[in-house]
Amino acid sequence: MSADRLKIGFIPLVDAAAPIVAATCGFAADEGLEIELVREVSWANIRDRLTFGHFDAAHLLAPLAISTSLGLGGIRASLAAPVALGLNGNAITLTPHLHEELLANLAPRANPRDPAATGAAFAAVVRARRRRGDERPTLGMTFPFSTHNYQLRLWLAAAGLDPEDDVRLAVVPPPYMVDALRSGHVEGFCVGAPWNSVAVDLGIGRILHLGVDLVRRCPEKVLAVRSAWLDEDAERTARLVRACVRAGEWLDEPGNHAEAARLLAAPHMLDVPEPLIRRALDGRLPTGPAGAEREEPDYLIFARGGAMRPDLRHAGWLYGEMTRWSQAPEGQAGDAEAVYRPDLYDAAMGAAAPDVSDPLGLFTG
């Protein structure tokens, strides 16, 4: 019997690794699936091609899957997430000048890894610029419905800043974020790996915070499919879930990181230097010049600790952020949570993943 052929779209980010590895390392073939991977540039393109049927599944921002299902942002299509693609992987990077300006305003003996301390210092920078009549800082994020947007807003709001008034938040697709920093269109950004490390490697960026400093277990991407596609063949969905989870388990093994980095670095995949991808997988991030780095074992989690099982509490938090920032009306929490399908994950894997008592770990509590 011939394998089922699937077309899956992805953005060049390290957290697209599970479907990439499933397609290239035999996990999909073991499930009778043949996957064609299609690299895209922007989240809007990925969303549109999935909803219009160009893709069978897509590596997609978790909040974008929810917002599309709710009809926010212009397009309404019922999407489902039978498997998450892991947790974490973001960082906040600033230009060297803005980074130095922030550190100069850090309170004596303050911990530069404490978002409350850096937020207070950044607020001092913003106020000083306003007094001088200077432009407010422009920070890049990948899409309005993204955890990059919400993590920046969490940090800014906790410091008493208004994200709508005290800064400019600009949408920049992940592959263009470094160019936006280099050209001066933004002074900082929040984006996923490997683009923070690319900016540091080029000498044009300094990593201020890893995403785990803000949200310890941050929902990031899901493998999204159209709800109607699910109804066509339930067993096909189960096989796709199993292929991705087995790929995620493989990715969590340190002994596989060298091979994973080689696969992801290919020109038709992420097209960035292999060592930068390897460091993201290892949780050893270059943060600045002279070999400065940060080691964080939870920087990027694939399957470990049940991270690929869709968690309804994550969907609830993401919807809460949408309502907090006036992106969504109240009263649709149930519809938002319905996008996450732990039932399909459990049916495919045979058992529920271990429960996590604190599903998020927000720095503000």
WODAPE-V482297 format. One record per run of one state. SS is the DSSP state (~ for helix, > for strand, _ for the rest). FROM is the first residue (numbers start at 1). LEN is the number of residues. Records with the same first field share a line. If there is no record, write none. Layout:
SS = FROM-LEN + FROM-LEN
This chain:
_ = 1-3 + 12-2 + 25-2 + 31-2 + 41-2 + 52-5 + 71-1 + 75-4 + 85-2 + 89-1 + 95-1 + 105-10 + 133-5 + 142-5 + 159-9 + 172-2 + 183-5 + 193-2 + 202-4 + 214-1 + 216-3 + 220-1 + 233-1 + 252-2 + 265-9 + 283-1 + 287-6 + 296-4 + 302-2 + 307-5 + 325-8 + 338-2 + 341-1 + 350-12 + 363-3
> = 4-8 + 33-8 + 57-5 + 79-6 + 87-2 + 90-5 + 138-4 + 168-4 + 188-5 + 206-5 + 215-1 + 219-1 + 221-6 + 284-3 + 293-3 + 300-2 + 340-1 + 362-1
~ = 14-11 + 27-4 + 43-9 + 62-9 + 72-3 + 96-9 + 115-18 + 147-12 + 174-9 + 195-7 + 211-3 + 227-6 + 234-18 + 254-11 + 274-9 + 304-3 + 312-13 + 333-5 + 342-8
